[in-house]
Amino acid sequence: MSVGFSRRPAVGLIAALLGTALWGPATGAAQTAGGGQNSPRPVVRDATRTDTSVELRHMPEIPPTPVVLGEIFERPRKLLPRREGSTAPPSFTDPVLQGPTAQVGAPTTGANFDGVNNVNGVLPPDPSGAIGPNHYVQVVNLSLAVWDRSGTMLKGPVNINTLWQGFGGACATTNNGDPIVLYDRVANRWMVSQFALPNYPIGPFYQCIAVSQTGDPLGAWHRYEFFISQTKLNDYPKFGVWPDGYYMAINQFNCKVTGCSWGGQGAVVFERDKMLLGQAAQMVYFDLFTIDSNLGGMLPSDFDGPAPPAGAPNYFVEVDDNTWLYSPDQLQIWEFHVDWSDTAKSSFTHTPAMNLSTAAFDSNLCGYSRNCIPQQGTNRKVDAISDRLMYRLQYRNFGTYQALVTNHTVDVNGADRAGIRWYELRNPGSGWSINQQGTYSPDSTHRWMGSIAMNKLGDIALGYSKSSTSVYPSIYATGRLSGDAAGVMTQAEIPIQNGSGSQTHTSGRWGDYSHMTVDPADDCTFWYTQEYYATTGSAPWRTRIGSFQLRNCGGVHDVAVTSVTAPTPVLVSSPQTVTVGLANQGTESETFNVSLTDSLTATITGSPLPVTLAAGASTTVNFGWTPTVTGSHVLTATATLASDTDTADNSNSATSTVRTPGDVAVTSITAPTPVIQGTSANVSVNVANQTANSETFTVSVTDTPPGGGTAGAVSAPQTITLAGSSSTTLNFTWNTTGATPGSHSLTAAASTVLGETDTADNSNSTTSQVDAPGGSTTMHVGDLDGSKTLQGLSSNWTAQVTITIHDSNHDPVSNATVSGNWSGGASGSASCTSDGTGKCTVSKGGLKRATNSVTLSVSGVSLAPLTYSSIANHDPDGDSNGTSITVTRP
């Protein structure tokens, strides 16, 4: 129901306490220099009350009773300026009107049963309903009921505040309505909300939210009371489920004893993750009145199917007629980003690029009068509510694009004939645009109060009320398939319930909304609830609940968890990844939840995870897993699909051992030197386990030959198990057959063990010289000596380096060609040929005084048949490393 959102009058259920609305001039959008609109500051509040109830099935029922016996109450109308009595444009025909059209198919009906009727004596009904895996839950003003999927009532009708019995505060003591119920698919939970107005029309004003503890709506509920405002009434609350919160749009009114005046659009998000656990939770609230006082009637997005991309904002959308200070006719999209780790960073933003111009429409039905839609058998008319979007704003993520569907009521011909303008918006990653739009009014009968949704195939269903002077108000639905011509409802309309009576209450209240949802069991079947009349009277309204399909969604439904792969052993408190294999063994594409549990204590992230798999497809998904205790952890993955025909393979497990850190070390390695090429030598390696844990690890020895030559063959790595705080010696055989003569580096390495942080001692090295039988076959640099001289009276200087070449027996080598490169303060190459003493000198002249130093690096030595062994390079006087030397300015 609406208290009378500025563009809408409203009927309520509390005595008529309000006087004439007080209106000042509305302001236009406050523009920033960049052309966007400012984001107001977030207001952050904790829930004022919270607890967990007993199971609903065991709660004493609060039976529904009329607010006052024999009477129906309405709140006085409160409209925004420029709505009431505004003049319709001259003759107008909707440019995207769908008139009489050949229908290519018809929906197939399923379950169909009566919902709750007017047991509380109120107007309007405000019917909201949601389908889950095993239940259908409906809320109306002011009652709640639960059925199984076949329509057998399991609970109710009872007053909605039955859920808050014993809770205390306004949520327990009032039962004020404007209810919404949603099924949270990802969490397998239910959410029910209504507002609480304990001192209406003055504050404080509250929002009551209950989240089921499990997927059973008859079980226990986590209950919350949130204080919204002391002065602003939170009217017409509409909700959407999003991964990071339960989002709510409200139409606000500044209320006093003397009356209420428009207070602006409000946007709120509640801390879903905490509410699912029954923990203390926060809300983040934005008041948009100071940004643009004309904003109102927004809807938050409510997602079905696969989750939105990580970090995606919740999208709020409103429709604007070009007579409401916006031009042209358009949809505005706003982005609500919440940051629960730093709520001050939360934002509610909009840019001109998020204004989507629509095909022209006329929202002015009957001058926005409530008495507008004709009915059979009476001259009383009912409300069109043509000034806002109709619930829901449904969101879907198809991977390659995101989609939103929504609708509102329009005048299709300038003569007050009600039809339904509907939209599909798409965002392929580059921003939102209108993918298709149409106005459904195939004949002269009025259609209004719609609710729209899209299933996993992209098929769209539209439910609505239908009435005329020859048709009692009835409930109908139509639809289109994803591949049909754009902008057209191609399916023949079907009756959910034909009416047989009309409403004669003078208020004309109808709606204020209806509710189309998609069955999570197949993500294809639509369920719709709306009001109708079986008999003519003041307000003997009834509601109906019906399901239907636009195409065959049948087939074999069977998903399986084929594997669970967990690392083992793992370190306690260390983040790990558990991989779960999944398969769709049925004949239909399926969207289902996968959860991971641990038999011991651990933190698991990403669970439950929604997964979409085509028929016959398989995939793997990953979960974060951080075990917090040592021991043997059994990790179980479970796939949940309500329609699964074979649940025996829906779970699978893996076991992982969780333990504390270890530490091993190679304490020494010894090898004989020199070794004659072609012989074998024993290499001894000492290893130690430096913690109290028993450790299994692998020790290997590698040979690095000189100059990229040929290494000797070392025996295979050895895997050993060492008791805690013990050590041992391992022996390896080093066969030097074919090994390049020269200095070989032998390195022993122990593999790291679980949790090891000190790996510096996991390896150790030694060197051993391999000599050719009967003589040396390698040569190396045996000494580098640098010197410098000034060049006459100038400030230039010259650097000289004398290089000594030795063979492996350290005897001088003559006629060897030495190559090198200058670096530092000089560049270029250098070369020389060793003399009989094995020496030769290179120089670099013309060095400026500003050049403090230069470096020569030996890059090669050549003289057949000897091989250059750079690893044997050395300098006995220690002024170089045998390969490079730096000469400083004199």
FENSULFEN-V405560 format. One record per residue. RES is the residue in one small letter. SS is DSSP state (H for helix, E for strand, L for the rest). Layout:
BEGIN
[[RES;SS] [RES;SS]]
END
This chain:
BEGIN
[[m;L] [s;L] [v;L] [g;L] [f;L] [s;L] [r;L] [r;L] [p;L] [a;L] [v;L] [g;L] [l;L] [i;L] [a;L] [a;L] [l;L] [l;L] [g;L] [t;L] [a;L] [l;L] [w;L] [g;L] [p;L] [a;L] [t;L] [g;L] [a;L] [a;L] [q;E] [t;L] [a;L] [g;L] [g;L] [g;L] [q;E] [n;L] [s;L] [p;L] [r;L] [p;L] [v;E] [v;E] [r;E] [d;E] [a;L] [t;L] [r;E] [t;E] [d;E] [t;E] [s;L] [v;L] [e;L] [l;H] [r;H] [h;H] [m;L] [p;L] [e;L] [i;L] [p;E] [p;L] [t;L] [p;L] [v;L] [v;L] [l;L] [g;L] [e;L] [i;L] [f;E] [e;L] [r;L] [p;L] [r;L] [k;L] [l;L] [l;L] [p;L] [r;L] [r;L] [e;L] [g;L] [s;L] [t;L] [a;L] [p;L] [p;L] [s;L] [f;L] [t;L] [d;L] [p;L] [v;L] [l;E] [q;E] [g;L] [p;L] [t;L] [a;L] [q;L] [v;L] [g;E] [a;E] [p;L] [t;E] [t;E] [g;E] [a;E] [n;E] [f;E] [d;E] [g;L] [v;L] [n;L] [n;L] [v;L] [n;L] [g;L] [v;E] [l;L] [p;L] [p;L] [d;L] [p;L] [s;E] [g;E] [a;E] [i;E] [g;L] [p;L] [n;L] [h;E] [y;E] [v;E] [q;E] [v;E] [v;E] [n;L] [l;L] [s;E] [l;E] [a;E] [v;E] [w;E] [d;E] [r;L] [s;L] [g;L] [t;L] [m;E] [l;E] [k;E] [g;E] [p;E] [v;E] [n;E] [i;H] [n;H] [t;H] [l;H] [w;H] [q;L] [g;L] [f;L] [g;L] [g;L] [a;H] [c;H] [a;H] [t;H] [t;L] [n;L] [n;L] [g;L] [d;L] [p;L] [i;E] [v;E] [l;E] [y;E] [d;E] [r;L] [v;L] [a;L] [n;L] [r;E] [w;E] [m;E] [v;E] [s;E] [q;E] [f;E] [a;E] [l;L] [p;L] [n;L] [y;L] [p;L] [i;L] [g;L] [p;L] [f;E] [y;E] [q;E] [c;E] [i;E] [a;E] [v;E] [s;E] [q;L] [t;L] [g;L] [d;L] [p;L] [l;L] [g;L] [a;L] [w;E] [h;E] [r;E] [y;E] [e;E] [f;E] [f;E] [i;E] [s;E] [q;L] [t;L] [k;E] [l;E] [n;E] [d;E] [y;E] [p;E] [k;E] [f;E] [g;E] [v;E] [w;E] [p;L] [d;L] [g;E] [y;E] [y;E] [m;E] [a;E] [i;E] [n;E] [q;E] [f;E] [n;E] [c;E] [k;E] [v;L] [t;L] [g;E] [c;E] [s;E] [w;E] [g;E] [g;E] [q;E] [g;E] [a;E] [v;E] [v;E] [f;E] [e;L] [r;H] [d;H] [k;H] [m;H] [l;H] [l;L] [g;L] [q;L] [a;L] [a;L] [q;E] [m;E] [v;E] [y;E] [f;E] [d;E] [l;L] [f;L] [t;L] [i;L] [d;L] [s;L] [n;L] [l;L] [g;L] [g;L] [m;L] [l;E] [p;E] [s;E] [d;E] [f;E] [d;L] [g;L] [p;L] [a;L] [p;L] [p;L] [a;L] [g;L] [a;L] [p;L] [n;E] [y;E] [f;E] [v;E] [e;E] [v;E] [d;E] [d;L] [n;L] [t;L] [w;L] [l;L] [y;L] [s;L] [p;L] [d;L] [q;E] [l;E] [q;E] [i;E] [w;E] [e;E] [f;E] [h;E] [v;L] [d;L] [w;L] [s;L] [d;L] [t;H] [a;H] [k;H] [s;L] [s;E] [f;E] [t;E] [h;E] [t;L] [p;H] [a;H] [m;H] [n;E] [l;E] [s;E] [t;L] [a;L] [a;L] [f;L] [d;L] [s;L] [n;L] [l;L] [c;H] [g;H] [y;H] [s;L] [r;L] [n;L] [c;L] [i;E] [p;E] [q;E] [q;L] [g;L] [t;E] [n;E] [r;E] [k;E] [v;E] [d;L] [a;L] [i;L] [s;L] [d;L] [r;L] [l;L] [m;E] [y;E] [r;E] [l;E] [q;E] [y;E] [r;E] [n;E] [f;L] [g;L] [t;L] [y;L] [q;E] [a;E] [l;E] [v;E] [t;E] [n;E] [h;E] [t;E] [v;E] [d;E] [v;L] [n;L] [g;L] [a;L] [d;L] [r;L] [a;E] [g;E] [i;E] [r;E] [w;E] [y;E] [e;E] [l;E] [r;E] [n;E] [p;L] [g;L] [s;L] [g;L] [w;E] [s;E] [i;E] [n;E] [q;E] [q;E] [g;E] [t;E] [y;E] [s;L] [p;L] [d;L] [s;L] [t;L] [h;E] [r;E] [w;E] [m;E] [g;E] [s;E] [i;E] [a;E] [m;E] [n;L] [k;L] [l;L] [g;L] [d;L] [i;E] [a;E] [l;E] [g;E] [y;E] [s;E] [k;E] [s;E] [s;E] [t;L] [s;L] [v;E] [y;E] [p;E] [s;E] [i;E] [y;E] [a;E] [t;E] [g;E] [r;E] [l;L] [s;L] [g;L] [d;L] [a;L] [a;L] [g;L] [v;L] [m;L] [t;L] [q;E] [a;E] [e;E] [i;E] [p;E] [i;E] [q;E] [n;L] [g;L] [s;L] [g;L] [s;L] [q;E] [t;L] [h;L] [t;L] [s;L] [g;L] [r;L] [w;L] [g;L] [d;L] [y;L] [s;L] [h;E] [m;E] [t;E] [v;E] [d;L] [p;L] [a;L] [d;L] [d;L] [c;L] [t;L] [f;E] [w;E] [y;E] [t;E] [q;E] [e;E] [y;E] [y;E] [a;L] [t;L] [t;L] [g;E] [s;L] [a;L] [p;L] [w;E] [r;E] [t;E] [r;E] [i;E] [g;E] [s;E] [f;E] [q;E] [l;L] [r;L] [n;L] [c;L] [g;L] [g;L] [v;L] [h;L] [d;L] [v;E] [a;E] [v;E] [t;E] [s;E] [v;E] [t;E] [a;L] [p;L] [t;L] [p;L] [v;E] [l;E] [v;L] [s;L] [s;L] [p;E] [q;E] [t;E] [v;E] [t;E] [v;E] [g;E] [l;E] [a;E] [n;E] [q;L] [g;L] [t;L] [e;L] [s;L] [e;E] [t;E] [f;E] [n;E] [v;E] [s;E] [l;E] [t;E] [d;E] [s;L] [l;L] [t;L] [a;E] [t;E] [i;E] [t;E] [g;L] [s;L] [p;L] [l;E] [p;E] [v;E] [t;E] [l;E] [a;L] [a;L] [g;L] [a;L] [s;E] [t;E] [t;E] [v;E] [n;E] [f;E] [g;E] [w;E] [t;E] [p;E] [t;L] [v;L] [t;L] [g;E] [s;E] [h;E] [v;E] [l;E] [t;E] [a;E] [t;E] [a;E] [t;E] [l;L] [a;L] [s;L] [d;L] [t;L] [d;L] [t;L] [a;L] [d;L] [n;L] [s;E] [n;E] [s;E] [a;E] [t;E] [s;E] [t;E] [v;E] [r;E] [t;L] [p;L] [g;L] [d;L] [v;E] [a;E] [v;E] [t;E] [s;E] [i;E] [t;E] [a;L] [p;L] [t;L] [p;L] [v;E] [i;E] [q;L] [g;L] [t;L] [s;E] [a;E] [n;E] [v;E] [s;E] [v;E] [n;E] [v;E] [a;E] [n;E] [q;L] [t;L] [a;L] [n;L] [s;L] [e;E] [t;E] [f;E] [t;E] [v;E] [s;E] [v;E] [t;E] [d;E] [t;E] [p;L] [p;H] [g;H] [g;H] [g;L] [t;L] [a;L] [g;L] [a;E] [v;E] [s;L] [a;L] [p;L] [q;E] [t;E] [i;E] [t;E] [l;E] [a;L] [g;L] [s;L] [s;L] [s;E] [t;E] [t;E] [l;E] [n;E] [f;E] [t;E] [w;E] [n;E] [t;L] [t;L] [g;L] [a;L] [t;L] [p;L] [g;E] [s;E] [h;E] [s;E] [l;E] [t;E] [a;E] [a;E] [a;E] [s;L] [t;L] [v;L] [l;L] [g;L] [e;L] [t;L] [d;L] [t;L] [a;L] [d;L] [n;L] [s;E] [n;E] [s;E] [t;E] [t;E] [s;E] [q;E] [v;E] [d;E] [a;L] [p;L] [g;L] [g;L] [s;L] [t;L] [t;E] [m;E] [h;E] [v;E] [g;E] [d;E] [l;E] [d;E] [g;E] [s;E] [k;E] [t;E] [l;E] [q;L] [g;L] [l;L] [s;L] [s;L] [n;L] [w;E] [t;E] [a;E] [q;E] [v;E] [t;E] [i;E] [t;E] [i;E] [h;E] [d;E] [s;L] [n;L] [h;L] [d;L] [p;E] [v;L] [s;L] [n;L] [a;L] [t;E] [v;E] [s;E] [g;E] [n;E] [w;E] [s;E] [g;E] [g;L] [a;L] [s;L] [g;E] [s;E] [a;E] [s;E] [c;E] [t;E] [s;L] [d;L] [g;L] [t;L] [g;L] [k;E] [c;E] [t;E] [v;E] [s;E] [k;E] [g;E] [g;E] [l;E] [k;L] [r;L] [a;L] [t;L] [n;L] [s;E] [v;E] [t;E] [l;E] [s;E] [v;E] [s;E] [g;E] [v;E] [s;E] [l;E] [a;L] [p;L] [l;E] [t;E] [y;E] [s;L] [s;H] [i;H] [a;H] [n;L] [h;L] [d;L] [p;L] [d;L] [g;L] [d;L] [s;L] [n;L] [g;L] [t;L] [s;E] [i;E] [t;E] [v;E] [t;E] [r;L] [p;L]]
END
